[in-house]
């Protein structure tokens, strides 16, 4: 789903989720790291590989968006669109698909509810996103005359972690930060 009418500035839910991932990395920087055999390297810059495909059967590629933490949502949208819509070359070049510090795989656009992503070393985390869909949930703020259940738009986010670097506690902190940014999108503004 895209937000806005101008194709030059169209922002998708995927763009917001990529930005929320970068913001969560800034909140929990120990997840923005690499395993280097006998040492752990923690990065200052959040460089995200984003799984993309043009059409079924063409395969998935993971172009790199550099310094996503320093980009606005429109910048993320533009950078990803520039790589995917290159007229002269598809699939993206090896340079376009260089190794980042984190990977986001959004399978929701294919109707997939959830996925278990496999980490690409030397990265230590990968995020799989499922479809945003209406779900029935308890209505916590319900009064006596209100319905006890309500419909909410939700998605499943699954974080794969290399436990040599990011254990379950740190992974849970990261997911909590990601959830907070998704539920409070004003935190994604520069």
Residue, then its C-alpha position, 0 to 999 in steps of 0.5 A: x500500500x502506498x501513501x500519497x498521490x504523487x508517484x515521485x513521493x509515494x511512500x509505502x508501508x514497506x518504506x515505513x517498516x524499513x525506517x522503523x527497523x533502522x530506528x530500532x537499531x539505533x535504540x538497541x545498537x548491539x543488534x547492529x553488529x557482525x560476528x567476525x569469528x573471534x570478535x563482534x563488530x558493532x556498527x554506527x551506521x545502519x545499512x539495510x539489505x531489502x529483499x525485492x523482486x520485480x515479478x514472480x519467477x525473477x528471484x529475490x535480490x537484496x539491494x543495500x540501502x546505506x545509512x538508513x538511520x540518516x534517511x527520511x522515509x521519502x529518501x528510503x522510498x526513492x533509493x529503493x525505487x531507484x534500484x528496483x526501477x533501473x531500466x538498464x539493469x535487472x537484476x541489481x548489480x553486485x555493488x547494489x547488493x553489497x552486504x549490509x548490517x541487517x536484512x528486511x524481508x517483507x513477504x506480506x505483499x505476497x499474502x504470507x502471514x509469517x516466515x522464519x528468516x535465515x540469517x545471512x552471515x556476517x549479519x547477526x539479525x534478519x527481520x521477516x514481515x508478514x501481511x498486514x491484515x485485520x484481526x479481532x483483538x480484545x478491546x482493552x478500553x471497552x466500557x460497559x456499553x462497548x464491544x469487548x472485541x475490536x478489529x485492528x490492522x496487525x502484522x507478524x514480525x519475526x526476528x532471526x538472531x545469531x545467538x553468539x551476538x544477539x541473545x533472546x533478551x536483546x532480540x526481544x528488546x529490539x522487537x519491542x523498540x521496532x513495535x514502538x516505532x511502528x505503533x508511533x510513526x511520529x518517532x520515524x520523523x527526522 
